[in-house]
Amino acid sequence: MQVSRKTFLRIAAATIGATASFLYPGVVGVAASIHPRTTKSGAGASPQSIRLEGPDPTFATGRVVAKSTDGVVIQNPESARAIRFLAGTLVWKEVLIDPALIQVGDWLHVKGTPLADGSLVARSEWVFVNIGRRTGTLVSTSPAGVTVQHNKGTETLELASTLQVVSVKTGAPLQGGVHALIPGMNVGAVGLRLSGGKFRATKIWQ
């Protein structure tokens, strides 16, 4: 739903701060490829772990329920919040894109600067759209994808053209890419949640 700027500001004034709790292994793995100087969270934290816990006024998560020319409104079961995008802001949706490509119904995780009216000014490259995670035991690999056994069954993950396969201990790329993965290994993946419950991996770690 596209809304006018006036309506967007009215919604922003009526919303409250996000209070969702978020623990998401894998986000630093994505962000590190965007921000080479990303700092790990906590002593001994793995390259694929970052902790974003609420309530945190600099963090918001939810589904996009409205759009304006310079922002969106997101909502989750606990709260709603207006997110503003400054000129030049980029967001992650498998690759870095313009926020104008965010759609109503997308799910966002956002870090940014809170304003007095309760809205959040998004930090460029720290907005993640429809990001998802998978972990499990590797069953097989093919040029088309990797099949993983997890607690919900067996699933074949599509592979992004920008896929990275890395070591969970060092974050360094594994030589051979998916060919370095052996059935029976425990693996994790972060990537884009697609329609119909499908998933396309942008980073796999072992």
Phi, psi and omega in degrees: 000118177274129181239158178288162178300320180299315179294320179300315180294325178294318178296319180301318182293335184269347184277163178244166182296149179290141180235011183293146174263139186221115173238110191227088173302134178118336185293320179296328177300324176285310185295327182296330179286342178264321182242096182301338183261016180306135179265134179289152183265109175091151179295132177077007180294144180285162179296346182252021183233131171218140183250121176237102186246144178258170357289135182218112184295345180267005183228141176214148177216145178166177180269140180289122180246348178200155179229151168230184181291339183229023178179181178221164169246128178246154183219140171229177184300338183263333189198174172226155181204145175270134179246128181252143178242121175282162178302134179089356178294139175243148178233153180268124171215071189079316170227171178285128183224173175283141179302338179299340181274354173295140183244152171302132184103341175293152177253129185245144163243125189228133167248142181184201182250120180285145176252165184298333181278002179096350179282172183230123175275115186293142174275127182304134178073008176239032171244121183247123186253122178054034179286146180216171183218145174225143172221149179168196180259129181291129179262313182197164175230154175205168178301336183273339183171182176237141180256129186234138174261120178226189188291349178255005179122203180258133184221137174261122181265130173292162181243127177289154177295339179261016186307137171242137175244120190229165174280132178292335183280320186245341185079000182283145177300143176270130177297134180097349179059228182296339179290345177279350182271134184243132178310138183102342178290148168276127183229160172229157180214145172235145182180202187259127173282126183256168177296153179076015178081004180281168187214134178241118185281134173255339177213133175237135176237152182223000000 
